Amino acid sequence: KGKLQGGLSQRDYDDGNGGVTGNTKNWVVSTALLYKPVERTDLTLQLVRKLEESTFSSNRFYIHQSANLSMTHRFPHKLSFNLGLGAILDKYPESSVVAGKSSNRRDEIYTQSIGLDYTLQEWVKVGTSYSHRKRSSVFSGLFNYEQHLMSVFMRLTM
């Protein structure tokens, strides 16, 4: 089971970002595929290619491409286990000079996550999760980072 969306994105820019004008046409695609290997387990693959607005240097936009794989397993008695892996590539089309280095910015981001959810009621879910995110950039001294995030949450659905 899945869905596929696609199209052509055209953007026209008027002297708003550092005096840069022009236009761009790029393909955009989004897909999500769901596979159920066994009754209580869902595997989801999401692939995305889209344009994002940019505030970096003279770049008006960047091309965002991502792939995410997630798994949810529902145990008996209202407990679910979640696992996720992802990779993102952000490419900036215009060359920029940062700290004396001239290059087209390119960021690679890798993500991992793990979590447990418990359903108290049909409309109340509590859980905990851990996620890790690491960005590596062509301009490594300024844009690299690593993030570790531990969360405890309560989700209400109406």
RASUL-V846535 format. One line per field, one symbol per residue. ss: DSSP state (H for helix, E for strand, L for the rest). psi: psi as a letter, one per 30 degrees, with the letter a starting at -180 (. if undefined). burial: # if it has 24 or more other C-alpha atoms within 12 Angstrom, else .. A space follows every 50 residues. Layout:
# RASUL-V846535
ss->???
psi->???
burial->???
This chain:
# RASUL-V846535
ss->LEEEEEEEEEEEEEEEELLEEEEEEEEEEEEEEEEEEELLEEEEEEEEEE EEELLLLLLLEEEEEEEEEEEEEELLLLEEEEEEEEEEEEEEEEEEEELL EEEEEEEEEEEEEEEEEEEEELLEEEEEEEEEEEEEELLHHHHLEEEEEE EEEEEELL
psi->kalkklakkkkkkjhfiggklalkkkkkkkkkkkkjelegkkkkkkkkjl kkkkgkbgkfllkkklkkklkkkjllhgkkkkkkklkkjkkkfkkljkhg kklkkkkkkkkklklkkkjelegkkllklkkkkkkkleiefefklkkkkk kklkkkk.
burial->............................###..........######### #....###################.....##############....... ....###############......##.#.#########........... ........
